[in-house]
């Protein structure tokens, strides 16, 4: 009974990292599957933690570590409506890389870092 949740489809529910919900449209209604908020939060946390573990290492190690995580998450979310989520994840990965590079080269300006 603790694991079972009975709800109306218009309220939506989370299942296996996805949020399934029926939305009203001008033509009637559509059922959309999106990545759940918890799933997005966990993916961001995992990427940030991996980057923090690699502080002091070179950039290739960071890229080699983050690529499989990003690709696996993207493949898992690909059959869903996830355009905004992919954009949000892209921005998060850029932010993590920026922090990593700024920490790696604290006295260099961003122009030098990006050219390198």
MMTF fields as JSON, N, C-alpha, C and O atoms, coordinates in Angstrom:
{
  "mmtfVersion": "1.0.0",
  "mmtfProducer": "UNKNOWN",
  "numBonds": 463,
  "numAtoms": 464,
  "numGroups": 116,
  "numChains": 1,
  "numModels": 1,
  "chainsPerModel": [1],
  "groupsPerChain": [116],
  "chainIdList": ["A"],
  "bondAtomList": [4, 2, 8, 6, 12, 10, 16, 14, 20, 18, 24, 22, 28, 26, 32, 30, 36, 34, 40, 38, 44, 42, 48, 46, 52, 50, 56, 54, 60, 58, 64, 62, 68, 66, 72, 70, 76, 74, 80, 78, 84, 82, 88, 86, 92, 90, 96, 94, 100, 98, 104, 102, 108, 106, 112, 110, 116, 114, 120, 118, 124, 122, 128, 126, 132, 130, 136, 134, 140, 138, 144, 142, 148, 146, 152, 150, 156, 154, 160, 158, 164, 162, 168, 166, 172, 170, 176, 174, 180, 178, 184, 182, 188, 186, 192, 190, 196, 194, 200, 198, 204, 202, 208, 206, 212, 210, 216, 214, 220, 218, 224, 222, 228, 226, 232, 230, 236, 234, 240, 238, 244, 242, 248, 246, 252, 250, 256, 254, 260, 258, 264, 262, 268, 266, 272, 270, 276, 274, 280, 278, 284, 282, 288, 286, 292, 290, 296, 294, 300, 298, 304, 302, 308, 306, 312, 310, 316, 314, 320, 318, 324, 322, 328, 326, 332, 330, 336, 334, 340, 338, 344, 342, 348, 346, 352, 350, 356, 354, 360, 358, 364, 362, 368, 366, 372, 370, 376, 374, 380, 378, 384, 382, 388, 386, 392, 390, 396, 394, 400, 398, 404, 402, 408, 406, 412, 410, 416, 414, 420, 418, 424, 422, 428, 426, 432, 430, 436, 434, 440, 438, 444, 442, 448, 446, 452, 450, 456, 454, 460, 458],
  "bondOrderList": [1, 1, 1, 1, 1, 1, 1, 1, 1, 1, 1, 1, 1, 1, 1, 1, 1, 1, 1, 1, 1, 1, 1, 1, 1, 1, 1, 1, 1, 1, 1, 1, 1, 1, 1, 1, 1, 1, 1, 1, 1, 1, 1, 1, 1, 1, 1, 1, 1, 1, 1, 1, 1, 1, 1, 1, 1, 1, 1, 1, 1, 1, 1, 1, 1, 1, 1, 1, 1, 1, 1, 1, 1, 1, 1, 1, 1, 1, 1, 1, 1, 1, 1, 1, 1, 1, 1, 1, 1, 1, 1, 1, 1, 1, 1, 1, 1, 1, 1, 1, 1, 1, 1, 1, 1, 1, 1, 1, 1, 1, 1, 1, 1, 1, 1],
  "groupList": [{"groupName": "UNK", "atomNameList": ["N", "CA", "C", "O"], "elementList": ["N", "C", "C", "O"], "formalChargeList": [0, 0, 0, 0], "bondAtomList": [1, 0, 2, 1, 3, 2], "bondOrderList": [1, 1, 2], "singleLetterCode": "X", "chemCompType": "L-PEPTIDE LINKING"}],
  "groupTypeList": [0, 0, 0, 0, 0, 0, 0, 0, 0, 0, 0, 0, 0, 0, 0, 0, 0, 0, 0, 0, 0, 0, 0, 0, 0, 0, 0, 0, 0, 0, 0, 0, 0, 0, 0, 0, 0, 0, 0, 0, 0, 0, 0, 0, 0, 0, 0, 0, 0, 0, 0, 0, 0, 0, 0, 0, 0, 0, 0, 0, 0, 0, 0, 0, 0, 0, 0, 0, 0, 0, 0, 0, 0, 0, 0, 0, 0, 0, 0, 0, 0, 0, 0, 0, 0, 0, 0, 0, 0, 0, 0, 0, 0, 0, 0, 0, 0, 0, 0, 0, 0, 0, 0, 0, 0, 0, 0, 0, 0, 0, 0, 0, 0, 0, 0, 0],
  "groupIdList": [1, 2, 3, 4, 5, 6, 7, 8, 9, 10, 11, 12, 13, 14, 15, 16, 17, 18, 19, 20, 21, 22, 23, 24, 25, 26, 27, 28, 29, 30, 31, 32, 33, 34, 35, 36, 37, 38, 39, 40, 41, 42, 43, 44, 45, 46, 47, 48, 49, 50, 51, 52, 53, 54, 55, 56, 57, 58, 59, 60, 61, 62, 63, 64, 65, 66, 67, 68, 69, 70, 71, 72, 73, 74, 75, 76, 77, 78, 79, 80, 81, 82, 83, 84, 85, 86, 87, 88, 89, 90, 91, 92, 93, 94, 95, 96, 97, 98, 99, 100, 101, 102, 103, 104, 105, 106, 107, 108, 109, 110, 111, 112, 113, 114, 115, 116],
  "secStructList": [7, 7, 1, 7, 7, 7, 7, 7, 6, 6, 6, 7, 3, 3, 3, 6, 6, 3, 3, 3, 3, 3, 3, 3, 3, 6, 6, 3, 3, 3, 3, 3, 3, 3, 3, 7, 2, 2, 2, 2, 2, 2, 2, 2, 2, 2, 2, 2, 2, 2, 2, 2, 2, 6, 6, 6, 1, 7, 2, 2, 2, 2, 2, 2, 2, 2, 2, 2, 2, 2, 2, 2, 2, 2, 2, 2, 2, 6, 6, 1, 7, 7, 2, 2, 2, 2, 2, 2, 2, 2, 2, 2, 2, 2, 2, 2, 2, 2, 2, 2, 2, 2, 2, 2, 6, 6, 6, 1, 7, 2, 2, 2, 2, 2, 2, 7],
  "xCoordList": [0.809, 0.0, 0.858, 0.438, 2.065, 2.901, 3.405, 3.574, 3.646, 4.204, 3.143, 3.47, 1.901, 0.838, 0.241, -0.117, 0.141, -0.464, -1.567, -1.318, -2.752, -3.873, -4.185, -4.496, -4.097, -4.309, -4.961, -4.946, -5.514, -6.105, -4.984, -4.003, -5.124, -4.089, -3.839, -2.743, -4.834, -4.649, -3.769, -3.198, -3.655, -2.733, -1.322, -0.35, -1.21, 0.085, 0.694, 0.293, 1.676, 2.387, 3.786, 4.036, 4.688, 6.065, 6.238, 5.766, 6.927, 7.178, 8.495, 8.653, 9.439, 10.748, 11.48, 12.11, 11.4, 12.115, 11.381, 11.947, 10.134, 9.348, 8.084, 7.574, 7.59, 6.324, 5.33, 5.553, 4.244, 3.218, 1.98, 1.492, 1.484, 0.359, -0.451, 0.084, -1.741, -2.643, -2.87, -3.301, -2.576, -2.723, -3.894, -4.127, -4.63, -5.719, -5.147, -4.276, -5.643, -5.244, -6.498, -7.614, -6.309, -7.471, -8.231, -9.403, -7.595, -8.243, -8.793, -9.432, -8.57, -9.0, -7.983, -7.868, -7.241, -6.207, -5.111, -5.316, -3.924, -2.762, -2.113, -2.043, -1.644, -0.87, 0.601, 1.045, 1.354, 2.776, 3.615, 3.244, 4.736, 5.708, 6.937, 7.514, 7.338, 8.499, 9.404, 8.935, 10.697, 11.551, 11.044, 10.669, 11.034, 10.533, 11.538, 12.721, 11.047, 11.908, 13.002, 14.14, 12.655, 13.662, 14.735, 15.914, 14.337, 15.276, 16.243, 17.44, 15.728, 16.566, 17.538, 18.724, 17.029, 17.863, 18.984, 20.125, 18.653, 19.66, 20.725, 21.908, 20.32, 21.291, 22.238, 23.446, 21.702, 22.545, 23.494, 24.671, 22.976, 23.804, 24.94, 26.075, 24.634, 25.637, 26.748, 27.926, 26.38, 27.373, 28.24, 29.461, 27.619, 28.371, 29.323, 30.464, 28.865, 29.717, 30.909, 32.027, 30.681, 31.79, 32.817, 34.02, 32.359, 33.286, 34.083, 35.285, 33.422, 34.128, 35.181, 36.241, 34.899, 35.867, 37.107, 38.179, 36.963, 38.071, 38.829, 39.701, 38.518, 39.253, 40.743, 41.159, 41.546, 42.987, 43.438, 44.62, 42.54, 42.871, 42.779, 42.39, 43.141, 43.071, 41.673, 40.821, 41.45, 40.134, 39.698, 38.514, 40.644, 40.288, 39.665, 38.724, 40.179, 39.613, 38.178, 37.309, 37.933, 36.581, 35.632, 34.534, 36.059, 35.216, 34.963, 33.836, 36.009, 35.849, 34.921, 34.27, 34.852, 33.981, 32.54, 31.601, 32.366, 31.02, 30.271, 29.042, 30.994, 30.331, 29.423, 28.267, 29.887, 28.989, 27.765, 26.679, 27.951, 26.819, 25.793, 24.597, 26.264, 25.36, 24.68, 23.478, 25.432, 24.844, 23.835, 22.774, 24.157, 23.236, 21.939, 20.856, 22.054, 20.865, 20.049, 18.824, 20.718, 20.022, 19.317, 18.188, 19.958, 19.315, 18.115, 17.111, 18.21, 17.094, 15.901, 14.752, 16.183, 15.118, 14.648, 13.64, 15.335, 15.048, 13.627, 13.121, 12.938, 11.58, 10.529, 9.338, 10.941, 9.987, 10.009, 10.789, 9.145, 9.121, 10.146, 9.844, 11.354, 12.425, 13.275, 14.426, 12.741, 13.532, 14.034, 15.214, 13.155, 13.548, 14.537, 15.478, 14.316, 15.195, 16.584, 17.58, 16.668, 17.972, 18.7, 19.913, 17.979, 18.571, 19.077, 20.164, 18.287, 18.66, 19.899, 20.789, 19.938, 21.099, 22.342, 23.437, 22.188, 23.315, 23.902, 25.119, 23.032, 23.498, 24.191, 25.194, 23.666, 24.283, 25.68, 26.612, 25.822, 27.125, 28.13, 29.292, 27.7, 28.596, 29.021, 30.18, 28.085, 28.404, 29.417, 30.339, 29.244, 30.163, 31.553, 32.561, 31.603, 32.894, 33.566, 34.78, 32.781, 33.322, 33.959, 35.087, 33.23, 33.773, 35.043, 36.007, 35.046, 36.202, 37.412, 38.503, 37.222, 38.333, 38.804, 40.005, 37.882, 38.28, 39.087, 40.005, 38.747, 39.494, 40.862, 41.842, 40.924, 42.175, 43.166, 44.371, 42.664, 43.501, 42.967, 42.36, 43.181, 42.56, 43.099, 42.393, 44.33, 44.919, 44.829, 45.285, 44.242, 44.112, 42.723, 41.757, 42.639, 41.324, 40.577, 41.166, 39.265, 38.418, 38.794, 38.666, 39.251, 39.662, 40.807, 40.789, 41.798, 42.934, 42.467, 42.879, 41.61, 41.122, 40.348, 40.558, 39.454, 38.623, 39.449, 39.155, 40.468, 41.32, 42.127, 42.382, 42.513, 43.337, 42.518, 43.029],
  "yCoordList": [-1.2, 0.0, 1.272, 2.293, 1.226, 2.424, 2.793, 3.975, 1.803, 2.059, 2.369, 2.909, 2.045, 2.241, 3.635, 4.072, 4.32, 5.65, 5.659, 5.371, 5.981, 6.075, 7.549, 8.252, 8.01, 9.417, 9.557, 8.622, 10.69, 10.965, 11.31, 11.95, 10.893, 11.109, 12.598, 12.973, 13.44, 14.871, 15.501, 16.57, 14.854, 15.308, 14.843, 15.498, 13.724, 13.176, 12.335, 12.418, 11.519, 10.676, 10.399, 10.466, 10.088, 9.754, 8.244, 7.543, 7.751, 6.321, 6.125, 6.586, 5.444, 5.135, 6.364, 6.299, 7.465, 8.67, 9.529, 10.488, 9.201, 9.983, 10.488, 9.864, 11.617, 12.144, 11.957, 12.432, 11.273, 10.999, 11.78, 11.665, 12.577, 13.446, 13.749, 13.813, 13.933, 14.286, 15.791, 16.328, 16.472, 17.924, 18.255, 17.573, 19.303, 19.764, 20.659, 21.49, 20.481, 21.311, 21.901, 21.605, 22.728, 23.315, 22.268, 22.476, 21.154, 20.081, 18.974, 18.05, 19.041, 17.979, 17.808, 18.643, 16.711, 16.485, 15.597, 14.863, 15.681, 14.88, 14.331, 15.005, 13.114, 12.526, 12.661, 12.17, 13.329, 13.549, 12.883, 12.845, 12.368, 11.775, 12.665, 12.934, 13.123, 13.995, 13.418, 12.659, 13.761, 13.371, 14.027, 15.199, 13.274, 13.814, 14.807, 14.79, 15.659, 16.663, 16.002, 16.47, 14.906, 14.187, 13.576, 13.574, 13.065, 12.47, 13.52, 13.262, 14.693, 15.794, 16.228, 16.429, 16.372, 16.788, 15.777, 16.16, 14.49, 13.444, 13.449, 13.265, 13.656, 13.703, 14.886, 14.747, 16.042, 17.227, 17.004, 17.359, 16.415, 16.159, 15.2, 15.398, 14.169, 13.174, 13.807, 13.52, 14.66, 15.336, 16.268, 16.297, 17.017, 17.946, 17.204, 17.629, 16.101, 15.321, 14.727, 14.755, 14.189, 13.614, 14.685, 14.432, 15.871, 16.96, 17.368, 17.62, 17.435, 17.796, 16.758, 17.106, 15.491, 14.437, 14.554, 14.078, 15.187, 15.284, 16.601, 16.851, 17.457, 18.707, 18.399, 17.524, 19.134, 18.925, 18.026, 18.021, 17.28, 16.413, 17.246, 18.414, 16.636, 17.389, 17.342, 16.569, 18.165, 18.333, 17.066, 16.731, 16.364, 15.133, 14.113, 13.415, 14.022, 13.106, 13.507, 12.648, 14.812, 15.305, 14.932, 14.43, 15.18, 14.882, 13.385, 12.962, 12.581, 11.123, 10.586, 9.56, 11.257, 10.824, 11.291, 10.538, 12.534, 13.089, 12.616, 12.534, 12.307, 11.896, 10.678, 10.738, 9.577, 8.424, 8.721, 8.196, 9.561, 9.914, 10.718, 10.433, 11.723, 12.567, 11.76, 11.907, 10.921, 10.116, 9.105, 8.916, 8.464, 7.494, 8.139, 7.598, 9.296, 10.018, 10.482, 10.368, 11.001, 11.472, 10.326, 10.488, 9.182, 8.021, 7.543, 7.121, 7.603, 7.168, 8.107, 7.666, 9.413, 10.401, 10.624, 11.301, 10.086, 10.413, 10.113, 10.872, 9.053, 8.843, 9.769, 9.6, 10.728, 11.602, 13.002, 13.297, 13.857, 15.27, 15.947, 16.264, 16.169, 16.618, 17.739, 17.907, 18.502, 19.56, 20.577, 20.929, 21.047, 22.017, 21.403, 22.061, 20.143, 19.462, 19.296, 19.489, 18.938, 18.799, 20.139, 20.191, 21.207, 22.537, 22.9, 23.457, 22.581, 22.845, 22.032, 22.541, 20.777, 19.925, 20.423, 20.393, 20.879, 21.421, 22.627, 22.746, 23.514, 24.692, 24.272, 24.869, 23.261, 22.797, 22.219, 22.486, 21.436, 20.841, 21.938, 21.857, 22.961, 24.076, 24.795, 25.187, 24.97, 25.636, 24.815, 25.373, 23.513, 22.63, 22.685, 22.746, 22.665, 22.751, 24.096, 24.158, 25.169, 26.494, 26.538, 27.005, 26.05, 26.032, 25.198, 25.586, 24.05, 23.159, 23.874, 23.83, 24.531, 25.209, 26.432, 26.7, 27.177, 28.329, 27.884, 28.582, 26.742, 26.22, 25.705, 25.824, 25.132, 24.592, 25.711, 25.552, 26.836, 27.983, 29.251, 30.085, 29.41, 30.54, 31.914, 32.911, 31.988, 33.295, 33.684, 34.756, 32.812, 33.092, 33.639, 33.327, 34.46, 34.989, 33.966, 33.008, 34.189, 33.222, 33.104, 32.027, 34.179, 34.15, 33.156, 32.356, 33.206, 32.294, 30.852, 29.951, 30.638, 29.279, 28.709, 27.556, 29.5, 28.98, 28.693, 27.735, 29.501, 29.224, 27.949, 27.205, 27.717, 26.568, 25.299, 24.205],
  "zCoordList": [0.0, 0.0, 0.0, -0.546, 0.611, 0.647, -0.74, -1.04, -1.588, -2.905, -3.956, -5.013, -3.693, -4.666, -4.533, -3.439, -5.657, -5.657, -6.713, -7.884, -6.303, -7.231, -7.407, -6.445, -8.656, -8.953, -10.322, -11.121, -10.58, -11.878, -12.854, -12.475, -14.094, -15.102, -15.362, -15.777, -15.126, -15.338, -14.253, -14.468, -13.102, -12.057, -12.363, -11.986, -13.039, -13.409, -12.304, -11.143, -12.689, -11.726, -12.254, -13.457, -11.339, -11.687, -11.699, -10.804, -12.736, -12.862, -13.594, -14.724, -12.959, -13.531, -14.071, -15.126, -13.362, -13.757, -14.766, -15.292, -15.042, -15.99, -15.307, -14.375, -15.779, -15.323, -16.459, -17.573, -16.177, -17.177, -16.77, -15.646, -17.708, -17.379, -18.636, -19.742, -18.438, -19.528, -19.48, -18.46, -20.593, -20.692, -21.603, -22.601, -21.257, -22.105, -23.2, -22.942, -24.421, -25.554, -26.179, -25.753, -27.179, -27.842, -28.665, -28.976, -29.022, -29.777, -28.887, -29.39, -27.623, -26.715, -25.612, -24.714, -25.691, -24.684, -25.247, -26.214, -24.614, -25.007, -23.755, -22.727, -23.851, -22.766, -23.124, -24.162, -22.258, -22.5, -21.419, -20.246, -21.843, -20.933, -20.937, -21.991, -19.757, -19.608, -18.529, -17.682, -18.54, -17.419, -16.136, -16.143, -15.04, -13.777, -13.188, -13.528, -12.31, -11.678, -10.852, -10.831, -10.169, -9.377, -10.275, -9.92, -11.422, -12.363, -12.903, -13.029, -13.219, -13.707, -12.619, -12.88, -11.399, -10.267, -10.012, -9.753, -10.087, -9.865, -10.956, -10.668, -12.188, -13.285, -13.116, -13.31, -12.759, -12.534, -11.364, -11.43, -10.298, -9.121, -9.456, -9.022, -10.221, -10.597, -11.433, -11.221, -12.372, -13.21, -12.367, -12.525, -11.484, -10.625, -9.698, -9.51, -9.119, -8.215, -8.94, -8.425, -10.13, -10.908, -11.247, -11.179, -11.609, -11.933, -10.695, -10.787, -9.539, -8.298, -7.939, -7.42, -8.211, -7.91, -8.78, -8.407, -9.942, -10.89, -10.813, -11.645, -9.829, -9.681, -9.584, -8.825, -10.365, -10.378, -11.517, -11.864, -12.096, -13.24, -14.516, -14.478, -15.647, -16.897, -17.503, -17.065, -18.501, -19.107, -19.842, -19.85, -20.456, -21.168, -20.232, -20.608, -19.025, -18.029, -17.689, -17.544, -17.564, -17.293, -18.432, -18.194, -19.66, -20.822, -20.936, -21.195, -20.744, -20.822, -19.743, -19.943, -18.614, -17.523, -17.723, -17.468, -18.18, -18.308, -19.559, -19.546, -20.634, -21.878, -21.703, -22.12, -21.109, -20.965, -20.095, -20.339, -19.084, -18.219, -19.013, -18.959, -19.749, -20.536, -21.648, -21.872, -22.333, -23.412, -22.887, -23.482, -21.792, -21.206, -20.757, -20.981, -20.124, -19.683, -20.885, -20.884, -21.907, -23.107, -23.814, -24.279, -23.901, -24.537, -23.729, -24.302, -22.418, -21.573, -21.719, -21.73, -21.831, -21.93, -23.371, -23.574, -24.368, -25.768, -26.241, -27.067, -25.776, -26.296, -25.682, -25.943, -24.884, -24.2, -24.79, -25.695, -24.268, -24.626, -23.717, -22.567, -24.231, -23.343, -23.934, -23.531, -24.87, -25.503, -24.477, -24.482, -23.605, -22.574, -21.592, -21.148, -21.26, -20.304, -20.899, -20.202, -22.186, -22.828, -22.87, -22.666, -23.127, -23.129, -21.73, -21.578, -20.728, -19.342, -18.933, -18.252, -19.354, -19.042, -19.765, -19.203, -21.003, -21.753, -21.027, -20.889, -20.565, -19.825, -18.528, -18.139, -17.867, -16.617, -16.873, -16.115, -17.931, -18.251, -18.602, -18.204, -19.339, -19.638, -18.364, -18.227, -17.429, -16.169, -15.364, -14.77, -15.348, -14.628, -15.265, -14.561, -16.597, -17.286, -17.024, -16.829, -17.02, -16.757, -15.37, -15.212, -14.37, -13.006, -12.93, -12.269, -13.607, -13.615, -14.212, -13.643, -15.353, -16.019, -15.25, -15.196, -14.653, -13.858, -12.634, -12.203, -12.091, -10.944, -11.386, -10.651, -12.591, -13.12, -13.451, -13.254, -13.95, -14.336, -13.67, -14.342, -12.37, -11.66, -12.052, -11.903, -12.549, -12.834, -14.309, -14.706, -15.107, -16.541, -16.838, -16.143, -17.88, -18.246, -19.104, -19.604, -19.267, -19.972, -21.44, -22.022, -22.046, -23.451, -23.639, -24.575, -22.757, -22.834, -22.629, -23.361, -21.634, -21.317, -22.497, -22.874, -23.084, -24.164, -25.426, -26.142, -25.708, -26.865, -26.668, -27.614, -25.454, -25.118, -25.259, -25.02]
}
